[in-house]
Amino acid sequence: RSLWIILVILVAALVSSIAGFAFSAICGAMLFHLIDDPVQAVQIMMICSVGGQSLMVWALRHEIAWRTLSIFLLGAALGLPLGIFVLLHTRPALYAQVVGALLVLYAVFMILRRPMIVRRQSAFLDAAAGFLGGVTGGAAAFPGAFVTIWCGFKGWSKERQRGLYQPFILIVQLAAIVFMSLPGLASRSHAAFDFAGVAYLPAMLPGSTFGMVFFNRLNDRQFALTVNLMLVVSGLSFFV
């Protein structure tokens, strides 16, 4: 079983790192069939995601706009505890399918029409996208979707988009791990955070490295198409 988990993580890292997100969606669609405990699966994905995101954030470090990023992170700080509560204390089937359906509908819509740019931007909407990312980051180790969608509405280049949502994903994942490691947070049915997923990091890093090579070969239009295809995959993964 461990060999299959390694292979799943390697493939998910390679595919997801081309767009810079959706690792947990792609990996989870397969990993949940290999690991009976969904909390353990999410914890493995969180650790591996941090490893891959760290590598990609370093590669994009000159594109990071920390002031803009801080607004998204403020929203995530409010949403993350709610997401972790959902993971530890509820059955995620219903909310997961609702989120999945919304992602698929949005991505298909964007693929079939011309790219949209929202001219009127606001810090409130940035924080709202961050809040939703915090909720899904805690509940499913998947903080990137809503922030990625909102970045796509800004008309930014592919480097600037990833310079925002890439560190966002990394910081939210790190915060989720710290939060879930706090004493007394464990529920009756689940122990404290298990760091055994560190053993799978060697499978994550080469996949992320090769994915970045493909990313550098994409133009902005190809990148937008790749992002929307990843959103479709992400949405469908919630129904698997």
Solvent accessible surface area in square Angstrom, and as a share of the most:
residue,aa,sasa,rsa
1,R,171,0.62
2,S,64,0.41
3,L,138,0.69
4,W,153,0.54
5,I,8,0.04
6,I,70,0.35
7,L,84,0.42
8,V,11,0.06
9,I,0,0.00
10,L,65,0.32
11,V,64,0.37
12,A,0,0.00
13,A,0,0.00
14,L,63,0.31
15,V,50,0.28
16,S,2,0.02
17,S,1,0.00
18,I,38,0.19
19,A,0,0.00
20,G,1,0.01
21,F,2,0.01
22,A,3,0.02
23,F,8,0.03
24,S,8,0.05
25,A,7,0.05
26,I,17,0.08
27,C,0,0.00
28,G,3,0.03
29,A,22,0.17
30,M,71,0.32
31,L,0,0.00
32,F,90,0.38
33,H,127,0.57
34,L,40,0.20
35,I,12,0.06
36,D,130,0.68
37,D,50,0.26
38,P,65,0.41
39,V,6,0.04
40,Q,71,0.31
41,A,0,0.00
42,V,3,0.02
43,Q,10,0.04
44,I,9,0.05
45,M,2,0.01
46,M,0,0.00
47,I,11,0.05
48,C,0,0.00
49,S,3,0.02
50,V,25,0.14
51,G,14,0.13
52,G,0,0.00
53,Q,5,0.02
54,S,50,0.32
55,L,66,0.33
56,M,3,0.01
57,V,19,0.11
58,W,166,0.58
59,A,58,0.45
60,L,12,0.06
61,R,96,0.35
62,H,156,0.70
63,E,73,0.33
64,I,22,0.11
65,A,41,0.32
66,W,149,0.52
67,R,213,0.78
68,T,34,0.20
69,L,0,0.00
70,S,59,0.38
71,I,54,0.27
72,F,0,0.00
73,L,39,0.19
74,L,117,0.58
75,G,3,0.02
76,A,5,0.04
77,A,63,0.49
78,L,125,0.62
79,G,0,0.00
80,L,10,0.05
81,P,53,0.33
82,L,87,0.43
83,G,0,0.00
84,I,2,0.01
85,F,113,0.47
86,V,28,0.16
87,L,14,0.07
88,L,17,0.08
89,H,96,0.43
90,T,63,0.37
91,R,216,0.79
92,P,52,0.33
93,A,60,0.47
94,L,139,0.69
95,Y,60,0.23
96,A,14,0.11
97,Q,83,0.37
98,V,79,0.46
99,V,22,0.13
100,G,0,0.00
101,A,39,0.30
102,L,99,0.49
103,L,1,0.00
104,V,29,0.17
105,L,122,0.61
106,Y,41,0.16
107,A,0,0.00
108,V,63,0.36
109,F,101,0.42
110,M,21,0.09
111,I,62,0.32
112,L,143,0.71
113,R,114,0.41
114,R,201,0.73
115,P,108,0.68
116,M,64,0.29
117,I,79,0.40
118,V,48,0.28
119,R,198,0.72
120,R,213,0.78
121,Q,71,0.32
122,S,48,0.31
123,A,58,0.45
124,F,155,0.65
125,L,71,0.35
126,D,11,0.06
127,A,24,0.19
128,A,36,0.28
129,A,10,0.08
130,G,0,0.00
131,F,73,0.30
132,L,76,0.38
133,G,0,0.00
134,G,0,0.00
135,V,29,0.17
136,T,11,0.07
137,G,0,0.00
138,G,0,0.00
139,A,3,0.03
140,A,21,0.17
141,A,1,0.00
142,F,7,0.03
143,P,3,0.02
144,G,1,0.01
145,A,1,0.01
146,F,37,0.15
147,V,0,0.00
148,T,1,0.01
149,I,23,0.12
150,W,31,0.11
151,C,0,0.00
152,G,31,0.30
153,F,30,0.13
154,K,27,0.11
155,G,46,0.44
156,W,43,0.15
157,S,46,0.30
158,K,15,0.06
159,E,57,0.26
160,R,111,0.40
161,Q,20,0.09
162,R,0,0.00
163,G,1,0.01
164,L,3,0.02
165,Y,0,0.00
166,Q,0,0.00
167,P,2,0.01
168,F,0,0.00
169,I,6,0.03
170,L,23,0.11
171,I,57,0.29
172,V,4,0.02
173,Q,1,0.00
174,L,79,0.39
175,A,40,0.31
176,A,0,0.00
177,I,17,0.09
178,V,97,0.56
179,F,62,0.26
180,M,8,0.03
181,S,42,0.27
182,L,86,0.43
183,P,132,0.83
184,G,82,0.78
185,L,46,0.23
186,A,44,0.34
187,S,20,0.13
188,R,255,0.93
189,S,89,0.57
190,H,43,0.19
191,A,87,0.67
192,A,60,0.46
193,F,16,0.07
194,D,64,0.33
195,F,105,0.44
196,A,57,0.44
197,G,0,0.00
198,V,75,0.43
199,A,79,0.61
200,Y,31,0.12
201,L,43,0.21
202,P,97,0.61
203,A,9,0.07
204,M,3,0.01
205,L,75,0.37
206,P,55,0.35
207,G,1,0.01
208,S,0,0.00
209,T,67,0.39
210,F,124,0.52
211,G,0,0.00
212,M,18,0.08
213,V,71,0.41
214,F,106,0.44
215,F,2,0.01
216,N,103,0.53
217,R,190,0.69
218,L,37,0.18
219,N,81,0.42
220,D,73,0.38
221,R,203,0.74
222,Q,86,0.38
223,F,2,0.01
224,A,39,0.30
225,L,88,0.44
226,T,25,0.15
227,V,13,0.07
228,N,16,0.08
229,L,85,0.42
230,M,20,0.09
231,L,1,0.00
232,V,27,0.16
233,V,58,0.34
234,S,0,0.00
235,G,0,0.00
236,L,94,0.47
237,S,16,0.11
238,F,36,0.15
239,F,100,0.42
240,V,107,0.61
